[in-house]
Amino acid sequence: MDHSKSRVDPRILRTRQLIKDALIDLLQEMDMNKITVNRIAERATINRVTFYLHYDDIQDMMEKMAQEMAEDIEGIITRTKTTQDSGEDIAWLNLVALLEYIAENAKFYKVVLGTRRTPVFTERLLTILTKRITESIENNPKLVKKGIQNEIVIWYSSSALIGTIVAWLRKDMPYTPQYLAKQMYTLFQINGNHGDGSHASEA
């Protein structure tokens, strides 16, 4: 989480939240190319001038929202690593924390990940997962021994994670974050992607 947010005037934060909520509501109703600044402003009960005080345009707004999402997810992963004090695998704890966070913000994530209208968010999440998976498989002797290319492991693992999360959201999250995390974690262990506990679920 970006702690600089706490230093921003609460009125500014409230206005930005109104604008974001308006965009999410509109995305539930129509395609992205039909959404205009006027529509966002009207839904957020603000005027166009106020919108432009915060964002250059809708694309700028989307980019900034995706960056905030990335910072939130990175913050969750960092906190999970720094507070982990049990014998549980950090990869498992990371996955549980990520899914719990997504569930807590379900309305937002059902729109930005569960639909195909805002690919910038999926791309940003893919970047985060790719980075984490890359770190987890570096110099893994079992992968080298089996002749498995790191690049292929990263493609496979990140796609499996995102695909499962997106399907879960589209089905209105029929499983709890904890249950889904356990199922995914077990699958990766069975597949033996990394063999040492540092597998794709370390996202």
N, C-alpha and C positions, 0 to 999 in steps of 0.2 A: 504494500500500500504506500502511496506517495504521501509522506507525512507533511509535505508542504501544503496539502489541502487544508490542514487544520489551521493554517495561518491566513487562509483566504476569508474575506468577509462572508459571514453566514448568508447574507442576502444574495451575494453572487452565487454561492453554492446552491441556494434554493432555486434561483432562476435557471441555472444550468440544469438542475435536476428536472425542472418543469419542461425544459426544451427537450431533454433526453427522453423523458417519459412520453412526450408528444410524438417524437419520432418513432418510438417503439410501438405506440398505439396505432399510428398510421401504417407502419410496416405490416401490422396484423391485418390491415384492411385492403392494402393496395400494393402494386409493384413500386419498386424504388423510383423508377423513371416518372412516376406520376406524382411524387411527393415534391412539393415546392416549399420555399421559405415561408410564403404566405400561409400555406396550410399548417406548417409547424407552428408558426406564430399564433395563428387563430386557435389551434388546439391547446397551446400552452398558455393562452390568455395573456399574451404579450404583444408588442408591436414589432414590426420588421427591424426598426432601428435597434431595439434591445437585442434581437437575435445577432445582428452584426457587431454588437459590442463584444460578443463572446466568440463568434466564429466567422471566418471569411465567407464560407458558403457551406452547403450541405456536405460536400466532399471533405472539407476541412473538419467539419464536425465529426464525420464518420472516422476519420483518421485519428482524431484526438480521443474519441471514445474507445477505439481499438487499442490505442496506447495505454489508456487507463485500465482497460481490461488486462492487458499484458502485465502492467505493474502490479495489479491486484493479485494475479496468479503467481507471479514471481515472488511476491511478498509472502503468500501462503506457503509456497514451497520452502522459502528461506526460513520462515518461522518454524515449520515442521522439522527442518534439519537442526535448528539451533535449540529447540526445546525437547528433542527426542532424547529420552533418558532410560528407556526400557530396552529389552532385548529384541523388540520387534524390528523387523526389516524396515529400514527407512523408505524403501520403495513402496511398501504396502501403506505406510502412514501417509506418504505423499499422495497416493492415489485416493485414499479415503478423504483426505483434506480437500483435494481438488473437486471430487464429486459432491461433497457436502456443500462447498462454496457454490457450485453450479446449481444445486438444488435450492439453496437459499435465495438465489437470484434467478429462479426458474423462468419467470416471465421474460426477462431480458434474454436469457440464453436460448429459450425456445425460438425466439425470433432471429437472433444473430447467428446461431449455429444450426438450429433446427430447420431453418428455411434456406433457400438458395439465393436469397435476395441481397445478402450482405457478405460476399466472399472475403472481404478484408479481415473480418474477425476470425474466420476459419484459417486463413493464411497466417495471421498473427499467432494463433494457438499452435499451428503446425510448426512455426519457427521455434516456439518455446519448447515443444515436445522434442523436436529434432535436436536442439541443443542439449537437453537433459539426457536423451538416449545416447547421443554421441559421447558425452562425458562418462556414462555408465559402462560403455563397452570398450573404452580405450584400452588397448594392450591386453585384451582378454585372450589368454592362451588357448582356451577351448575353441574359440571361434577360429583362431589361426590354425589350430590342429585340424579342424574340420574343413578348412578351406573356404569358409563363409566370408564373403566380403562385407566389411563394416557398412558400406553404403546400402547394401541390400537389406541388412538387418534394420537400419534406420528407416528405410522406406516402408518395410513390412510392419515394424512395430508402431511407428507414428500413425500410419494409415489405419491399423487395427484399433488403436486407441481412439482416434477421432471418429472413425466410423461407428464404433460402439457407443460413444457418448452421444453422437448425433441421433442414432437410432433410438436410444433411451429417451432422449428429449422428445422426439417425434411421436413416441408411443405414450407420452405423458408420464414418463418415469414410473413404470409399473413395479420397479424394484427400489428398495432403499439404497442410498449411496453406499452404505456399509456392505450390503449383500452384493451389489454389483461389483464393488471393488474386490471382494473376496473371490467372486466368480472369475473376474478378469485376471486377478493375481494367480489363481490356480491354473488357469489356461496357459498363462505365460510360463509357469513352472513346468507344466506338462510338455509344452513345446520345447522347453529347454533352450530358449533363445540365447541365454548367456551362461547358464549353468552354475553361476555362483551367487544367485540371489540379486544381482545387479541387472535386472531386466527392464523391459520396456515400460513397465509400470512405474519406474522411477521417473515420473513425469512432473 
